[in-house]
Amino acid sequence: MPQINACFVPMQDDGARLQFLGANRQVTGSRHYLDTGRCRVLVDCGQFQERPYLDRNWEPSPVPLESLDAVVLTHAHIDHCGLLPRLVRQGLRAPIYATEASAELVEIVLRDSAHIHEEDAAFKQKRHRKEGRTGPHPVVPLFTNDDVDRLMPLVRGVPYGRRFRLGQDLEAVFHDAGHILGSAIVEFSVRRPAGTDHVVFSGDLGQWDRPILRDPTLLEEADYVIMESTYGDREHTSREDVESQLAAAIVRTVGRGGNVVIPTFAIERAQELMYHLSRLFEQHRIPRVPVYLDSPMAIAVTRLFDRHRECYDEITQEIVNRGRQPLGFPSLRLVRTPEESKAINDSKMPAVIMATSGMCTAGRIKHHLVHNVGRPECMVLFTGFQVRGTLGRQILDGNPEVRIHGRMHRVRAEVAEIQGLSGHADRPALLRWLSALRRPPRGLFLVHGEESSSLALADQVRRQWNWNVLVPHYQQVVALNGT
Ligand code: ZN
């Protein structure tokens, strides 16, 4: 049964209401429906990625698309934008507002996802034909590149800090979220006869003092806050020594004549690594070996970073002002074609090889692992969380043998992990962001976290500040009335 907090009054016809349509007591599929009575807006529309919730991706839109005035996007991660192409196929014609950087990044992310869905469907069809069986659902891609073609003309880029009107009684503005390029906190102003309510969606919040991007904006005014809680029950280890860890790993491996193979996420992590490598080269802390960025998607995203300098923090801006490239260095090689990718393995010179995917589940990283995982002088260096069951997790967990491209390979390379590179705010950072509010919000809703994580943070906020906190259930509706 849904838990209804007594502080949240029942719905009234004339008040604004909010419905939770994803990332409720789980992490993916972010989607919220804000209805002021005069204006209807969807905030994010992401893919569900946890196995038990995948069916929700195929359900018809839970909100009537013909009456929707707008979609507002917090950022371009697939669990926040990945159902938009399906909405367009189902009849969405309303504008989709995003920051200027997100408006471009969303196209890269959705085209990559469409490609994966199309390939997966083709592979499954072939397998079903071969095995003479049919699955419970027809095998079709969740969406295609054509759907993305139809979606993109609806996307409107809006600069950070510029108010935009969504309807008679509703305006919004984007603030920095510090999570990925273009990521935003969305602050809505809902006009009522008695005054204006501020409804704030945190989106995904980054840690403070990360490289490249500005820190999350601290807001002082909010009547209702919808906040992520991915790490609501955890504190990250310090990130101050990321560069020392990276330098030590490279010096050690290159010193014995091996390659450092880094499974890399295309958005943000790849660019952060290049930022750190650029500083290490400049300070002569690592030898001048070639560094390959072997991922067309990561290269495309890096180009966006170069174009959207409005997202840079002061330190990165200063690097640009000194005439240097924050994400570039002389030994960086951008690898675009599969032939160039294969040629890396012909070189006898030690190198750093960054390739996608970050958890080794697909992509060019697999063939680099085939060539390096069995060599004791090499290193596989992980820089992000590895989900249970993935090839990355198997290597990180110390499996003596792993299956890659259908063949078993002995793991003889050194396996290491860099701690402290997280894209999400931890519990102290989430509390820091909330503590900027000058008065308690009338309601705090915690979303985008495993149930235990969201509930732990809710407890903490109640104990510490005695605020009204709700961890909503999927499809729960709450009234945002001004009394
Ligand atoms: Zn995200």
Residues whose N, C-alpha, C, O or C-beta is under 5 A from the ligand:
A	BS01	ZN	H77 D204
